[in-house]
Amino acid sequence: MAEPSYQAARDVAPRLHTHFAQLRAAANSVLPDDRPPVPTVEDIEAVVDAAFWASLRREENYLPRISLALMPPSAAARPLLFDRPLPLRPVSLVKVAPAVERPGIHLGVWNAGGTLRVWGTTRIVPPTSLVLEVAAPGLLVIKHHREGGSGKFVNVVVLEAERIKMIDDRARLRPDCPHLISALLGFDPVVPWATHPGVLVELAVSMRAHGRGGAMLVVPAASRTWEESVVKPLPYAVSPTFGVLTDLVGRPRAERQTRDWQDEMDDAVQAVAGLTAVDGAVLLTDRLELVAFGVKIARREGSPLVEQTAVTEPIEGGEAAVMHPSRLGGTRHLSAAQFVHDQRDAVALVASQDGRFTIFCWSPVEGMVHAHRVETLLL
């Protein structure tokens, strides 16, 4: 390849090298040292550079959607190997992109004999390997798989043209940080993805993916106080409650590690998240039981209007702010903030049509609703 010319690639490569070296070292402290080696700074820079320029090209008027896994073929399970590896050039990536644009397929890239080559495709990626996804023109996401091999990848950095948005995993150390944020950051060792917070992560990803915007209210199963904050009658109440997600999470651990279970879970998540495209909110209990959808939120009688919301985003350099919830979006955001203000044991997930995603929780430490901006974690 020619000398990399994407400045953000040069700036971010050393930090990514350090991050993945630390990730590998942490994994090796509890598991045998059989993980792929950490790529060099130069190789990381070259891969990011090639992916960025590929993202700006078109092939037969289609924008490329590519996922690159920086790993040797020996680290893959049953890879598809090219007889003649491809050069790591933007034009090569764009040409092969239509064959690998479906979720779960990655182009494998590794340095052999001093030259980076695209050696084939793989569906299995070790948790310590760098994965780069071309999400849109000029939009790249660098991530890694979760230990255990299932669930959403953990984002490390998002590159938007020249802007570098490095995920700040210290967000999980904030007072009363919700489990859902810890799960998104990949730092919740107690709760696997196949339980409550992990399923909410998958629901959030699916809500954002349908692109219509939507809201989901998660309320305690043991209480009905949420009825004070919605318009009755509920337009699309479910009777009895829809408990497929609850059933799937409650199955034995061995069954939850099978492909059939994952396929069932994917279908159930898409079905429930798809309901958020209907005007109004989906109402889900903290036992993952679907109660209703198309729910209209109303201010609880006697409750004041919410005037202030704390806002944070888990990226390095991001500053906390306090603002009126209407500044976060439209009516959907304002009503979700009001619902959490009135029902302080509830959580509201709100997706915007433009891809922004906000999680509203009550913060007893701050004494107000806290809006967590998490779209960088969901890409």
C-alpha positions as CSV (number, residue, x, y, z in Angstrom):
1,M,0.0,0.0,0.0
2,A,1.0,3.6,-0.4
3,E,1.8,5.6,2.7
4,P,-1.5,6.0,4.7
5,S,-3.0,9.5,4.2
6,Y,-6.0,9.4,6.6
7,Q,-4.7,11.4,9.5
8,A,-7.2,9.9,12.1
9,A,-5.7,6.5,11.3
10,R,-2.2,7.7,12.2
11,D,-3.6,9.4,15.4
12,V,-5.6,6.5,16.7
13,A,-3.4,3.5,15.8
14,P,-1.0,3.7,18.8
15,R,-4.0,3.9,21.2
16,L,-5.7,1.0,19.6
17,H,-2.4,-1.0,19.8
18,T,-2.2,-0.3,23.5
19,H,-5.9,-1.2,24.1
20,F,-5.7,-4.5,22.4
21,A,-2.4,-5.4,24.0
22,Q,-4.0,-4.8,27.4
23,L,-7.0,-6.8,26.3
24,R,-4.9,-9.7,25.3
25,A,-2.8,-9.5,28.5
26,A,-6.0,-9.6,30.6
27,A,-7.3,-12.6,28.8
28,N,-4.0,-14.5,29.1
29,S,-4.1,-14.0,32.9
30,V,-7.0,-16.3,33.2
31,L,-6.8,-18.4,30.0
32,P,-3.9,-20.2,28.2
33,D,-1.8,-18.0,25.9
34,D,-3.3,-19.2,22.7
35,R,-4.7,-15.9,21.5
36,P,-3.6,-14.3,18.2
37,P,-0.7,-11.8,18.5
38,V,-1.5,-8.1,18.7
39,P,-1.0,-6.4,15.4
40,T,1.6,-3.7,15.1
41,V,0.8,0.0,15.1
42,E,1.7,0.2,11.5
43,D,-0.7,-2.6,10.5
44,I,-3.5,-1.1,12.5
45,E,-2.9,2.3,10.8
46,A,-2.9,0.7,7.3
47,V,-6.1,-1.2,7.9
48,V,-7.9,1.8,9.2
49,D,-6.6,3.9,6.3
50,A,-7.7,1.4,3.7
51,A,-11.2,1.0,5.2
52,F,-11.7,4.7,5.4
53,W,-11.0,5.3,1.7
54,A,-13.0,2.2,0.8
55,S,-16.0,3.7,2.7
56,L,-16.0,6.7,0.3
57,R,-16.2,4.6,-2.8
58,R,-19.2,3.0,-4.6
59,E,-19.5,-0.3,-6.4
60,E,-22.3,-0.3,-9.0
61,N,-23.9,2.6,-7.0
62,Y,-23.9,0.7,-3.7
63,L,-22.1,1.9,-0.6
64,P,-19.8,-0.7,0.8
65,R,-20.6,-2.3,4.2
66,I,-17.5,-4.3,5.2
67,S,-16.2,-5.9,8.4
68,L,-12.5,-6.5,8.7
69,A,-11.0,-8.9,11.3
70,L,-7.3,-8.2,11.9
71,M,-6.2,-11.8,12.7
72,P,-4.2,-14.6,11.1
73,P,-6.1,-17.4,9.3
74,S,-4.7,-19.9,11.9
75,A,-6.9,-18.2,14.6
76,A,-10.1,-18.7,12.6
77,A,-12.4,-21.8,12.9
78,R,-13.2,-23.2,9.5
79,P,-12.3,-20.1,7.5
80,L,-13.0,-19.6,3.8
81,L,-9.5,-19.1,2.3
82,F,-8.7,-17.3,-0.9
83,D,-6.4,-19.2,-3.2
84,R,-4.7,-15.9,-4.0
85,P,-5.0,-13.4,-1.1
86,L,-6.2,-9.9,-2.1
87,P,-4.0,-6.8,-1.6
88,L,-5.3,-4.5,1.2
89,R,-6.4,-1.7,-1.1
90,P,-9.6,0.3,-1.1
91,V,-10.6,-0.9,-4.6
92,S,-10.1,-4.5,-3.5
93,L,-12.2,-4.1,-0.4
94,V,-15.0,-2.4,-2.4
95,K,-15.0,-5.1,-5.1
96,V,-15.5,-8.0,-2.6
97,A,-17.8,-6.1,-0.2
98,P,-21.1,-7.4,-1.7
99,A,-20.1,-11.0,-0.8
100,V,-19.5,-10.2,2.8
101,E,-22.0,-7.4,3.7
102,R,-24.3,-9.7,5.7
103,P,-24.0,-9.7,9.5
104,G,-21.5,-12.1,11.0
105,I,-19.1,-12.4,8.0
106,H,-15.7,-10.8,8.3
107,L,-12.8,-10.3,5.9
108,G,-9.7,-11.7,7.5
109,V,-6.6,-9.4,7.2
110,W,-3.1,-10.2,8.3
111,N,0.5,-9.4,7.6
112,A,2.3,-12.2,5.8
113,G,5.9,-11.7,4.8
114,G,5.8,-7.9,5.5
115,T,2.6,-7.3,3.4
116,L,-1.0,-7.0,4.6
117,R,-3.3,-9.3,2.7
118,V,-7.0,-10.1,2.8
119,W,-6.7,-13.9,3.2
120,G,-10.4,-14.9,3.1
121,T,-13.5,-14.8,5.3
122,T,-14.4,-16.0,8.8
123,R,-17.5,-16.0,11.1
124,I,-15.5,-16.8,14.3
125,V,-13.4,-14.1,15.7
126,P,-11.3,-14.4,18.9
127,P,-12.4,-12.0,21.7
128,T,-9.0,-10.2,21.6
129,S,-8.9,-9.5,17.9
130,L,-9.5,-6.1,16.4
131,V,-12.6,-5.9,14.2
132,L,-13.2,-2.8,12.0
133,E,-16.7,-2.2,10.5
134,V,-17.4,0.2,7.7
135,A,-20.8,1.5,8.9
136,A,-21.3,4.4,6.4
137,P,-19.2,6.7,4.3
138,G,-16.5,8.1,6.5
139,L,-17.9,6.2,9.6
140,L,-15.8,3.4,11.0
141,V,-16.3,1.4,14.2
142,I,-13.4,-0.5,15.8
143,K,-14.6,-3.2,18.2
144,H,-13.9,-6.6,19.7
145,H,-16.0,-9.7,20.5
146,R,-17.3,-10.4,24.0
147,E,-15.7,-13.2,25.9
148,G,-18.0,-16.2,25.4
149,G,-18.6,-15.5,21.7
150,S,-22.2,-14.2,21.7
151,G,-24.0,-10.9,21.9
152,K,-23.1,-7.5,20.6
153,F,-19.5,-6.6,20.0
154,V,-17.9,-4.1,22.4
155,N,-17.0,-0.8,20.7
156,V,-13.6,0.7,21.3
157,V,-13.6,3.8,19.1
158,V,-15.8,5.4,16.5
159,L,-14.2,7.4,13.7
160,E,-16.4,10.0,12.0
161,A,-14.3,11.5,9.3
162,E,-11.5,13.3,11.2
163,R,-13.3,13.0,14.6
164,I,-12.1,10.3,17.0
165,K,-14.6,9.2,19.6
166,M,-12.7,6.9,21.9
167,I,-15.1,5.0,24.2
168,D,-14.4,5.9,27.9
169,D,-15.0,2.7,29.9
170,R,-14.7,4.7,33.1
171,A,-18.3,5.7,32.6
172,R,-19.2,2.4,34.4
173,L,-17.5,3.8,37.5
174,R,-20.0,6.7,37.8
175,P,-22.2,6.6,40.9
176,D,-25.4,4.5,40.2
177,C,-24.3,3.7,36.7
178,P,-27.1,1.3,35.4
179,H,-26.2,-2.3,34.5
180,L,-27.3,-1.6,31.0
181,I,-24.5,0.9,30.5
182,S,-22.0,-1.6,32.0
183,A,-23.2,-4.3,29.7
184,L,-22.8,-2.0,26.6
185,L,-19.3,-1.2,27.7
186,G,-18.5,-4.9,28.0
187,F,-17.6,-4.6,31.7
188,D,-20.3,-6.5,33.5
189,P,-18.6,-9.8,34.5
190,V,-21.5,-10.8,36.6
191,V,-24.4,-10.5,34.2
192,P,-24.0,-12.4,30.8
193,W,-25.6,-11.0,27.7
194,A,-28.3,-13.7,27.8
195,T,-29.9,-12.2,30.9
196,H,-31.8,-9.0,31.5
197,P,-29.2,-6.2,30.8
198,G,-27.7,-8.2,27.9
199,V,-31.1,-8.7,26.2
200,L,-31.9,-5.0,26.7
201,V,-28.6,-4.3,24.8
202,E,-29.9,-6.5,21.9
203,L,-33.3,-4.8,22.0
204,A,-31.6,-1.4,21.8
205,V,-29.5,-2.4,18.8
206,S,-32.6,-3.7,17.1
207,M,-34.6,-0.6,17.9
208,R,-31.9,1.6,16.4
209,A,-31.6,-0.6,13.3
210,H,-35.2,-0.2,12.1
211,G,-34.6,3.5,11.7
212,R,-38.1,4.7,12.5
213,G,-37.4,5.9,16.0
214,G,-39.1,4.5,19.0
215,A,-39.3,4.2,22.8
216,M,-39.3,1.4,25.3
217,L,-40.3,1.7,28.9
218,V,-38.9,-1.0,31.3
219,V,-40.9,-1.1,34.6
220,P,-40.9,-3.3,37.7
221,A,-43.0,-6.5,37.2
222,A,-44.0,-6.4,40.9
223,S,-45.6,-2.9,40.7
224,R,-48.4,-1.3,38.7
225,T,-47.6,2.3,39.6
226,W,-46.6,2.9,36.0
227,E,-50.4,3.0,35.2
228,E,-50.4,6.5,36.8
229,S,-48.1,7.8,34.0
230,V,-49.8,6.4,30.8
231,V,-53.0,7.3,28.9
232,K,-55.8,4.7,29.3
233,P,-57.1,2.6,27.8
234,L,-53.8,1.2,26.4
235,P,-54.3,1.0,22.6
236,Y,-52.4,-2.3,22.1
237,A,-52.4,-4.1,25.5
238,V,-51.2,-7.7,25.4
239,S,-53.1,-10.3,27.4
240,P,-51.7,-12.5,28.7
241,T,-48.3,-10.8,28.7
242,F,-45.9,-12.0,26.0
243,G,-43.2,-13.9,27.8
244,V,-41.0,-15.4,25.1
245,L,-38.0,-13.4,26.1
246,T,-38.5,-14.4,29.7
247,D,-38.7,-18.1,28.7
248,L,-35.6,-17.9,26.6
249,V,-33.5,-16.3,29.3
250,G,-34.7,-18.8,31.9
251,R,-33.6,-21.9,29.9
252,P,-30.6,-24.0,31.1
253,R,-27.2,-22.5,30.5
254,A,-26.2,-25.4,28.2
255,E,-29.2,-24.7,25.9
256,R,-28.5,-21.0,25.9
257,Q,-25.1,-21.7,24.2
258,T,-26.7,-23.5,21.2
259,R,-27.2,-22.0,17.8
260,D,-31.0,-22.8,17.9
261,W,-31.4,-20.8,21.1
262,Q,-29.5,-17.9,19.6
263,D,-31.7,-18.0,16.5
264,E,-34.9,-18.0,18.7
265,M,-33.5,-15.1,20.8
266,D,-32.7,-13.1,17.7
267,D,-36.2,-13.6,16.3
268,A,-37.9,-12.7,19.6
269,V,-35.7,-9.6,20.0
270,Q,-36.5,-8.4,16.5
271,A,-40.3,-9.0,17.1
272,V,-40.4,-7.0,20.3
273,A,-38.1,-4.2,19.2
274,G,-40.1,-3.9,16.0
275,L,-43.1,-2.9,18.0
276,T,-41.3,0.4,18.9
277,A,-41.8,1.5,15.3
278,V,-45.5,2.0,16.1
279,D,-46.4,5.4,17.5
280,G,-46.1,5.3,21.3
281,A,-43.9,3.3,23.6
282,V,-43.4,-0.4,24.2
283,L,-44.0,-1.4,27.8
284,L,-41.8,-4.2,29.1
285,T,-41.3,-5.5,32.6
286,D,-38.0,-6.0,34.2
287,R,-38.7,-9.8,33.8
288,L,-38.8,-9.1,30.0
289,E,-42.5,-9.6,29.7
290,L,-44.2,-7.5,27.0
291,V,-47.3,-5.7,28.5
292,A,-48.3,-3.4,25.7
293,F,-47.1,-1.2,22.8
294,G,-48.3,2.1,21.3
295,V,-48.4,3.4,24.9
296,K,-49.0,7.1,25.3
297,I,-47.1,8.7,28.2
298,A,-48.9,11.2,30.5
299,R,-47.6,13.3,33.4
300,R,-48.6,11.7,36.7
301,E,-51.2,13.7,38.5
302,G,-49.6,16.2,40.9
303,S,-46.1,15.7,39.6
304,P,-44.2,18.7,38.4
305,L,-43.0,19.0,34.8
306,V,-39.4,17.8,34.3
307,E,-37.2,20.8,33.8
308,Q,-33.6,19.5,34.0
309,T,-31.8,16.4,32.8
310,A,-28.2,15.4,33.4
311,V,-26.6,14.4,30.1
312,T,-23.4,12.3,29.6
313,E,-21.9,10.4,26.7
314,P,-19.3,7.7,27.4
315,I,-16.5,9.0,25.2
316,E,-13.2,10.5,26.2
317,G,-13.3,14.3,26.5
318,G,-17.1,14.2,26.8
319,E,-18.4,16.6,29.4
320,A,-21.4,16.2,31.5
321,A,-24.2,18.8,31.0
322,V,-27.5,19.7,32.5
323,M,-30.2,20.8,30.1
324,H,-33.9,20.7,29.4
325,P,-34.9,17.3,28.0
326,S,-36.5,18.9,24.9
327,R,-33.0,19.8,23.8
328,L,-32.2,16.1,23.4
329,G,-34.8,15.5,20.8
330,G,-38.5,15.9,20.3
331,T,-41.7,14.9,22.1
332,R,-40.5,11.3,22.5
333,H,-37.5,12.4,24.6
334,L,-39.4,14.8,26.7
335,S,-42.1,12.3,27.5
336,A,-39.6,9.6,28.3
337,A,-37.8,11.9,30.7
338,Q,-41.1,12.8,32.3
339,F,-42.0,9.1,32.7
340,V,-38.7,8.3,34.5
341,H,-39.0,11.5,36.6
342,D,-42.4,10.2,37.8
343,Q,-41.6,6.5,37.9
344,R,-38.1,6.5,39.4
345,D,-37.7,2.7,39.3
346,A,-38.2,2.6,35.5
347,V,-35.8,3.0,32.6
348,A,-36.7,4.4,29.2
349,L,-34.8,3.6,26.0
350,V,-35.3,6.1,23.1
351,A,-34.1,5.8,19.5
352,S,-34.1,8.7,17.1
353,Q,-34.6,8.4,13.4
354,D,-31.2,9.9,12.8
355,G,-29.5,7.1,14.8
356,R,-29.1,8.8,18.2
357,F,-30.0,6.7,21.2
358,T,-30.6,7.8,24.8
359,I,-31.2,5.8,27.9
360,F,-33.1,7.7,30.7
361,C,-32.6,6.6,34.3
362,W,-33.3,8.3,37.6
363,S,-30.1,9.2,39.5
364,P,-30.6,9.4,43.2
365,V,-27.0,10.8,43.5
366,E,-27.8,13.8,41.2
367,G,-31.4,14.0,42.2
368,M,-32.7,14.2,38.6
369,V,-33.2,12.2,35.5
370,H,-29.9,11.2,33.9
371,A,-29.8,10.8,30.1
372,H,-27.1,8.5,28.8
373,R,-26.2,9.1,25.1
374,V,-25.1,5.7,23.9
375,E,-25.3,5.7,20.1
376,T,-21.5,5.3,19.9
377,L,-21.8,2.0,21.8
378,L,-24.6,0.7,19.6
379,L,-23.0,1.1,16.1
